[in-house]
Amino acid sequence: MAKIPTVAIVGRPNTGKSTLFNKIIGRRKAIVSDTPGTTRDQVAGHVTGTSLDYLLVDTGGMGGGTEDKDLEDDVHQQSLLALEHADVILFTINSKDDLTANDFEIVDILRKHSKSHVPIILLPTKCDDPGSIDEILPQYYDLGITDKIIPVSATHRIGIEQLQSAIEKALIGLSFEKVERPEDSPPRIAIIGKPNVGKSSLVNSFMSETQKEKSPLLVSDIPGTTRDATDTMIRYHEEDYIFTDTAGIRRRKDTTTDIDTYSYFRSVKELEDCDIAVLVMDAGEPLSRQDKRIAGMANDEGKGFIILLNKVDTVDAEQKALMMEEIKKHFQFCKHAPIIPVSAVTKEGLLKIFDIIELVQRNRVRRIPTKDLIDWYKRAVYGQPMGQLSRSKLIIQAEDIPPTFVVFVKDPSKIKISQIRYLDNSIRKVFDFKGTPIRWIPKGG
């Protein structure tokens, strides 16, 4: 599969990187705050452009200036590694402030660490009055790192279209092109999880003997053996599936080497590109925050989601049952995900995976006839304390994937999270939707 280019946003804290990121990808994904240093990690989002698609990465602030000095060095290092893998760099400077020592430090970093062929676009941010920018533009040109300067205001969407056009033009100049997936292409299944939980062993177990002889995936007890994302076509009952064995997604503080960071970005890209994410967990290890974080990434991206509890041959029945309960307890935010105990060694539970994949794939593209949807909605809200939702007369399903439902109400801001959760639970009881997240959009009018 052709490589999806990466565009990284870098700059010192509180220069509007996350606001810009959210505006470009079109949804509120990065945390936005007036407190410098709110973004601790890179956040990645898939951008569907006019001419080609790319992965946009919002990094933590570089050059200091946060309120958390303990994490500052780590965040700076991660941002540094992010820009080293970027194909285009967006450098943000707060136009309302004078240039600071931190800004000049980042300029030096860009000179030393960015590849010579990688375009840099300098973005004076928070330019609410474009006419006032002319008098300060010369100082940005004097920095000497780029002639491409685009004043922007993400809040008022000033310069955003020009920026998006410039990004695509720069990527096309680097010979990137749009990758189209045929409608009848096999579903892409991303095998994700921490290092050394048996991801490669599972994919090997799905292969035919001929495939194993020709190209088995490298398996080792050493965590991080898989450094890249590897596609494997698996055929089962006359149907094709593309399994992508990704490099393990490590915690940020464990991602300290250049090759580990490259592996992280490849894993994130595959998660963006896949139809269904399969989270592999080790039955012999306790649940971790990283497991929940990986699950959250898949859920936020709207992917079909399956959890495999691997290596169940290494634990007794009581421990296996305990782990299943722990997953259900701590993964409430994605309780739609099927949990399958498996063993790549004994083959336990492996064949169930294909039936579940088919079910999840059908559910994530499923459409409910409007009449059936309205009938369900009337029954669901009748006699319930649903506020404005009880008085709504119209609900439609949008064209989006995953399943997305728009409910028209007088004032969307008054809709409570608990009410949306009630609708979500109710529709799943009637129409299933196992394995896929559901999006709800209260809309005024």
PLY file of the C-alpha trace (Angstrom):
ply
format ascii 1.0
element vertex 445
property float x
property float y
property float z
element edge 444
property int vertex1
property int vertex2
end_header
0.00 0.00 0.00
1.30 3.48 -0.88
2.71 5.51 1.96
0.49 8.20 3.44
2.52 11.37 4.00
2.89 12.96 7.41
2.47 16.66 8.18
3.69 17.76 11.63
2.68 20.92 13.48
5.52 22.20 15.69
6.02 25.33 17.76
6.41 26.52 21.31
3.52 26.00 23.76
0.36 28.08 23.41
0.85 29.14 19.80
-2.46 27.65 18.70
-1.25 24.29 17.38
-4.15 22.24 18.74
-6.79 24.74 17.64
-5.29 24.69 14.15
-5.14 20.89 14.19
-8.82 20.61 15.14
-9.84 23.08 12.45
-8.00 21.20 9.69
-9.24 17.71 10.58
-12.74 19.08 11.13
-13.47 17.72 14.58
-12.45 18.49 18.16
-9.80 15.86 18.81
-6.86 17.67 20.41
-7.40 19.25 23.84
-7.50 23.04 23.59
-6.67 25.19 26.62
-5.20 28.57 27.51
-2.68 26.78 29.73
0.67 26.38 27.90
1.63 22.73 27.50
-1.86 21.18 27.53
-0.96 18.83 24.66
1.43 16.29 26.17
1.59 13.78 23.31
1.35 13.78 19.59
-2.22 13.56 18.35
-2.72 12.28 14.81
-5.67 12.67 12.46
-6.36 11.55 8.91
-7.08 14.49 6.58
-8.99 13.83 3.36
-7.71 16.48 1.00
-8.84 17.60 -2.43
-5.85 16.12 -4.25
-4.49 13.63 -1.72
-4.80 12.49 1.89
-2.26 12.90 4.67
-1.73 12.26 8.37
-1.68 15.47 10.41
0.25 15.31 13.70
-0.19 17.82 16.53
2.88 17.74 18.75
3.49 18.90 22.28
5.16 22.30 22.60
8.88 22.61 21.94
11.40 24.96 23.48
10.00 25.12 27.02
7.43 27.48 28.46
5.03 24.93 29.98
3.83 24.74 33.55
4.99 21.13 33.95
8.78 21.06 33.97
8.94 17.31 34.74
7.39 16.45 31.38
8.88 19.30 29.39
12.07 17.52 28.29
10.16 14.38 27.30
7.57 16.32 25.30
10.33 18.26 23.56
12.13 15.03 22.60
8.96 13.46 21.21
8.23 16.56 19.16
11.79 16.52 17.85
11.43 12.93 16.68
8.04 13.71 15.13
9.42 16.44 12.91
12.29 14.18 11.83
9.69 11.86 10.25
7.52 14.59 8.78
7.15 15.15 5.05
5.93 18.72 5.57
6.46 20.85 8.71
4.05 23.55 9.90
5.87 25.93 12.26
3.50 28.05 14.39
4.41 31.41 15.91
1.98 33.48 17.98
1.58 36.70 15.95
0.29 38.54 19.04
3.63 38.06 20.83
7.12 39.27 20.04
9.51 36.56 18.89
10.90 34.77 21.93
14.08 32.88 22.73
12.03 29.68 22.45
10.97 30.60 18.91
14.61 31.13 17.91
15.55 27.84 19.58
12.98 26.01 17.43
14.34 27.76 14.33
17.78 26.34 15.16
16.25 22.88 15.70
14.51 23.03 12.33
17.80 23.93 10.64
19.64 21.06 12.32
17.08 18.25 12.38
14.63 18.65 9.50
15.62 17.05 6.20
16.74 19.50 3.53
14.01 18.46 1.07
11.18 18.79 3.61
9.12 21.96 3.04
8.54 24.23 6.03
5.46 26.48 6.15
5.65 29.23 8.77
2.28 30.09 10.31
1.82 33.32 12.27
-1.25 32.28 14.27
-4.12 34.18 15.89
-4.16 36.68 13.01
-7.72 37.86 13.56
-6.98 41.04 11.56
-5.06 40.04 8.39
-4.38 43.72 7.59
-2.21 44.12 10.67
0.17 41.32 9.75
2.05 43.17 6.99
4.21 45.19 9.38
5.50 42.12 11.24
6.02 39.82 8.22
9.62 41.02 7.58
10.84 39.60 10.91
9.49 36.17 9.94
11.25 36.25 6.57
14.43 37.31 8.38
14.40 34.00 10.27
15.67 32.48 7.04
14.02 29.06 7.27
11.29 29.43 4.64
9.78 31.82 2.14
6.35 30.22 2.58
4.50 32.22 5.24
0.73 32.01 5.69
-0.97 34.10 8.42
-3.84 32.13 9.95
-6.61 32.42 12.50
-8.02 28.96 13.20
-10.84 30.40 15.28
-12.09 32.60 12.42
-10.90 30.22 9.68
-8.68 32.90 8.16
-5.98 31.42 5.91
-7.07 27.81 6.49
-8.06 27.07 2.90
-4.84 28.66 1.64
-2.87 26.55 4.12
-4.57 23.31 3.11
-3.90 24.08 -0.54
-0.23 24.82 0.25
0.14 21.55 2.17
-1.24 19.50 -0.72
0.87 21.38 -3.26
4.00 20.71 -1.20
3.19 16.99 -0.90
2.46 16.67 -4.61
5.83 18.34 -5.22
7.38 15.48 -3.24
5.67 12.97 -5.60
2.94 11.89 -3.19
-0.42 11.11 -4.76
-3.94 10.21 -3.70
-4.51 6.55 -2.87
-7.97 5.34 -3.82
-9.39 2.20 -2.28
-11.76 0.28 -4.58
-15.23 -0.15 -3.11
-14.96 -3.92 -3.36
-11.51 -4.09 -1.76
-11.10 -6.56 1.13
-11.54 -5.16 4.64
-8.33 -3.97 6.27
-7.77 -5.41 9.74
-5.12 -3.65 11.87
-3.63 -5.85 14.59
-2.71 -3.37 17.32
-1.47 -3.54 20.89
1.56 -3.22 23.10
4.82 -4.88 22.04
5.24 -8.63 22.64
1.58 -9.59 23.12
1.67 -12.04 20.20
0.41 -9.95 17.27
2.76 -11.49 14.69
2.11 -15.00 16.02
-1.62 -14.50 15.52
-1.23 -13.38 11.91
1.08 -16.33 11.29
-1.65 -18.61 12.66
-4.10 -17.33 10.03
-1.71 -18.06 7.15
-1.87 -21.13 4.97
1.10 -23.47 5.11
2.21 -22.18 1.71
2.18 -18.59 2.96
4.13 -19.53 6.06
6.81 -21.19 3.96
7.15 -18.17 1.70
6.84 -15.23 4.08
6.25 -15.89 7.79
6.21 -12.86 10.06
9.21 -12.55 12.35
8.34 -13.70 15.87
10.53 -13.22 18.93
10.28 -12.94 22.71
12.09 -9.62 22.40
9.54 -6.78 22.63
9.43 -4.60 19.52
10.56 -7.20 16.98
8.05 -5.84 14.46
9.36 -2.42 13.48
7.10 -1.71 10.51
3.52 -2.37 9.48
3.22 -5.52 7.38
0.26 -6.43 5.16
-0.78 -10.08 4.80
-3.66 -11.24 2.60
-5.63 -14.04 4.29
-8.30 -16.05 2.47
-11.01 -17.77 4.51
-14.19 -19.37 3.12
-13.64 -17.74 -0.29
-13.33 -14.26 1.26
-10.18 -12.12 1.37
-8.98 -10.09 4.36
-5.96 -7.82 4.64
-4.33 -8.19 8.05
-1.79 -5.56 9.02
0.61 -6.56 11.77
1.68 -3.25 13.29
4.63 -2.40 15.43
3.67 -2.33 19.08
2.30 0.99 20.31
4.48 1.88 23.26
3.91 4.40 26.00
5.40 7.77 25.01
8.16 7.66 27.61
9.21 4.26 26.20
9.40 5.64 22.66
12.88 7.07 22.97
14.69 5.78 19.90
14.32 6.96 16.34
13.16 3.56 15.08
10.59 3.23 17.89
9.07 6.56 16.96
8.94 5.51 13.31
7.16 2.33 14.42
4.68 4.40 16.43
3.81 6.58 13.46
3.38 3.57 11.18
1.03 2.02 13.76
-1.01 5.22 14.01
-1.21 5.44 10.21
-2.47 1.88 9.93
-5.07 2.59 12.60
-6.22 5.57 10.53
-6.41 3.46 7.35
-8.02 0.28 8.67
-11.68 -0.72 8.71
-11.44 -2.81 11.88
-8.90 -2.58 14.69
-8.11 -5.74 16.64
-6.55 -5.02 20.02
-4.40 -7.93 21.21
-3.81 -8.28 24.95
-1.77 -10.81 26.94
-3.95 -12.94 29.25
-1.02 -13.31 31.62
-0.50 -9.59 32.13
-2.65 -7.13 34.10
-4.57 -4.46 32.23
-2.64 -1.27 31.75
-3.41 2.34 31.03
-1.72 1.83 27.69
-4.26 -0.87 26.74
-7.06 1.60 27.46
-5.26 4.34 25.55
-4.89 2.15 22.47
-8.57 1.17 22.68
-9.45 4.85 22.99
-7.51 5.65 19.83
-9.48 3.06 17.86
-12.78 4.21 19.34
-12.07 7.89 18.63
-11.29 7.07 15.01
-14.65 5.33 14.61
-13.15 1.99 13.67
-14.75 -1.39 14.04
-13.23 -2.80 17.20
-12.48 -6.33 18.49
-10.49 -7.34 21.57
-8.44 -10.55 21.49
-7.25 -11.93 24.82
-4.22 -13.88 23.60
-2.08 -16.54 25.29
-5.03 -18.02 27.21
-3.18 -21.35 27.07
-0.75 -19.90 29.65
-3.41 -19.21 32.32
-6.01 -21.33 34.12
-9.78 -21.01 33.63
-10.24 -18.85 36.72
-7.63 -16.33 35.67
-9.04 -16.22 32.13
-12.53 -15.50 33.46
-11.13 -12.82 35.77
-9.35 -11.11 32.89
-12.54 -11.12 30.81
-14.40 -9.42 33.64
-11.61 -6.89 34.12
-11.75 -5.93 30.46
-15.52 -5.47 30.59
-15.20 -3.37 33.74
-12.45 -1.05 32.56
-13.45 -0.74 28.88
-16.94 0.67 29.42
-16.30 3.36 26.81
-16.10 0.66 24.13
-18.36 -2.02 25.59
-19.65 -2.66 22.07
-16.38 -4.49 21.33
-16.54 -8.31 21.25
-13.96 -9.98 23.52
-12.52 -13.26 22.21
-10.14 -15.46 24.25
-7.60 -17.00 21.85
-4.26 -18.74 21.66
-1.95 -18.47 18.68
-0.20 -21.63 19.94
-3.16 -23.99 20.47
-5.43 -22.25 17.89
-8.17 -21.85 20.51
-10.81 -19.36 19.38
-9.00 -18.37 16.17
-11.68 -19.36 13.66
-14.28 -17.33 15.58
-12.43 -14.21 14.56
-13.53 -14.31 10.92
-17.23 -14.57 11.76
-16.86 -11.66 14.19
-14.99 -9.60 11.59
-17.83 -10.16 9.10
-20.39 -9.13 11.73
-18.48 -5.99 12.72
-17.90 -4.99 9.09
-21.62 -5.29 8.33
-22.55 -3.29 11.42
-20.17 -0.39 10.77
-21.68 0.24 7.31
-25.25 -0.69 8.26
-28.11 1.66 7.42
-31.50 1.64 9.14
-34.58 2.51 7.03
-35.84 5.95 8.09
-39.30 4.64 9.02
-37.82 1.95 11.28
-35.47 4.50 12.81
-38.27 6.95 13.65
-40.47 4.16 15.04
-37.63 3.03 17.30
-36.94 6.59 18.45
-40.55 7.28 19.41
-40.65 4.13 21.53
-37.23 4.83 23.06
-37.99 8.33 24.34
-41.63 7.78 25.31
-42.13 8.29 29.04
-38.39 8.86 29.64
-36.81 11.99 31.23
-35.16 12.99 27.95
-35.86 16.73 27.94
-35.76 18.18 24.42
-35.09 14.75 22.96
-38.59 13.69 24.04
-40.08 16.51 21.98
-38.00 15.88 18.87
-39.94 14.61 15.87
-37.07 13.97 13.48
-34.04 11.69 13.48
-32.02 10.69 10.42
-28.97 8.56 9.74
-26.13 10.45 8.06
-23.98 8.96 5.30
-20.94 8.76 7.57
-19.11 5.68 8.80
-19.33 4.64 11.62
-23.15 4.81 11.97
-24.03 8.44 12.69
-27.46 9.67 13.77
-28.66 13.27 13.71
-31.44 14.28 16.11
-33.06 17.68 15.55
-33.78 19.62 18.74
-34.40 23.25 19.73
-31.16 23.78 21.68
-28.40 21.14 21.24
-26.37 22.64 24.10
-28.96 21.43 26.63
-28.64 17.75 25.66
-27.00 15.73 28.45
-24.38 13.03 28.00
-26.54 10.62 30.03
-29.38 11.09 27.53
-27.11 10.28 24.59
-25.87 7.18 26.41
-29.47 6.08 26.91
-30.15 6.41 23.17
-26.95 4.51 22.39
-27.84 1.61 24.70
-31.41 1.51 23.39
-30.57 1.42 19.69
-27.98 -1.31 20.26
-30.62 -3.51 21.94
-32.88 -3.24 18.90
-30.44 -3.06 15.98
-27.29 -4.65 17.46
-24.33 -2.61 16.09
-21.93 -4.95 17.88
-18.29 -4.04 17.31
-18.80 -0.51 16.03
-18.98 2.87 17.76
-22.02 5.06 17.07
-21.92 8.83 16.63
-24.76 11.08 17.85
-25.26 14.64 16.62
-27.93 16.83 18.27
-28.69 19.57 15.73
-30.70 22.74 16.11
-33.72 23.40 13.93
0 1
1 2
2 3
3 4
4 5
5 6
6 7
7 8
8 9
9 10
10 11
11 12
12 13
13 14
14 15
15 16
16 17
17 18
18 19
19 20
20 21
21 22
22 23
23 24
24 25
25 26
26 27
27 28
28 29
29 30
30 31
31 32
32 33
33 34
34 35
35 36
36 37
37 38
38 39
39 40
40 41
41 42
42 43
43 44
44 45
45 46
46 47
47 48
48 49
49 50
50 51
51 52
52 53
53 54
54 55
55 56
56 57
57 58
58 59
59 60
60 61
61 62
62 63
63 64
64 65
65 66
66 67
67 68
68 69
69 70
70 71
71 72
72 73
73 74
74 75
75 76
76 77
77 78
78 79
79 80
80 81
81 82
82 83
83 84
84 85
85 86
86 87
87 88
88 89
89 90
90 91
91 92
92 93
93 94
94 95
95 96
96 97
97 98
98 99
99 100
100 101
101 102
102 103
103 104
104 105
105 106
106 107
107 108
108 109
109 110
110 111
111 112
112 113
113 114
114 115
115 116
116 117
117 118
118 119
119 120
120 121
121 122
122 123
123 124
124 125
125 126
126 127
127 128
128 129
129 130
130 131
131 132
132 133
133 134
134 135
135 136
136 137
137 138
138 139
139 140
140 141
141 142
142 143
143 144
144 145
145 146
146 147
147 148
148 149
149 150
150 151
151 152
152 153
153 154
154 155
155 156
156 157
157 158
158 159
159 160
160 161
161 162
162 163
163 164
164 165
165 166
166 167
167 168
168 169
169 170
170 171
171 172
172 173
173 174
174 175
175 176
176 177
177 178
178 179
179 180
180 181
181 182
182 183
183 184
184 185
185 186
186 187
187 188
188 189
189 190
190 191
191 192
192 193
193 194
194 195
195 196
196 197
197 198
198 199
199 200
200 201
201 202
202 203
203 204
204 205
205 206
206 207
207 208
208 209
209 210
210 211
211 212
212 213
213 214
214 215
215 216
216 217
217 218
218 219
219 220
220 221
221 222
222 223
223 224
224 225
225 226
226 227
227 228
228 229
229 230
230 231
231 232
232 233
233 234
234 235
235 236
236 237
237 238
238 239
239 240
240 241
241 242
242 243
243 244
244 245
245 246
246 247
247 248
248 249
249 250
250 251
251 252
252 253
253 254
254 255
255 256
256 257
257 258
258 259
259 260
260 261
261 262
262 263
263 264
264 265
265 266
266 267
267 268
268 269
269 270
270 271
271 272
272 273
273 274
274 275
275 276
276 277
277 278
278 279
279 280
280 281
281 282
282 283
283 284
284 285
285 286
286 287
287 288
288 289
289 290
290 291
291 292
292 293
293 294
294 295
295 296
296 297
297 298
298 299
299 300
300 301
301 302
302 303
303 304
304 305
305 306
306 307
307 308
308 309
309 310
310 311
311 312
312 313
313 314
314 315
315 316
316 317
317 318
318 319
319 320
320 321
321 322
322 323
323 324
324 325
325 326
326 327
327 328
328 329
329 330
330 331
331 332
332 333
333 334
334 335
335 336
336 337
337 338
338 339
339 340
340 341
341 342
342 343
343 344
344 345
345 346
346 347
347 348
348 349
349 350
350 351
351 352
352 353
353 354
354 355
355 356
356 357
357 358
358 359
359 360
360 361
361 362
362 363
363 364
364 365
365 366
366 367
367 368
368 369
369 370
370 371
371 372
372 373
373 374
374 375
375 376
376 377
377 378
378 379
379 380
380 381
381 382
382 383
383 384
384 385
385 386
386 387
387 388
388 389
389 390
390 391
391 392
392 393
393 394
394 395
395 396
396 397
397 398
398 399
399 400
400 401
401 402
402 403
403 404
404 405
405 406
406 407
407 408
408 409
409 410
410 411
411 412
412 413
413 414
414 415
415 416
416 417
417 418
418 419
419 420
420 421
421 422
422 423
423 424
424 425
425 426
426 427
427 428
428 429
429 430
430 431
431 432
432 433
433 434
434 435
435 436
436 437
437 438
438 439
439 440
440 441
441 442
442 443
443 444
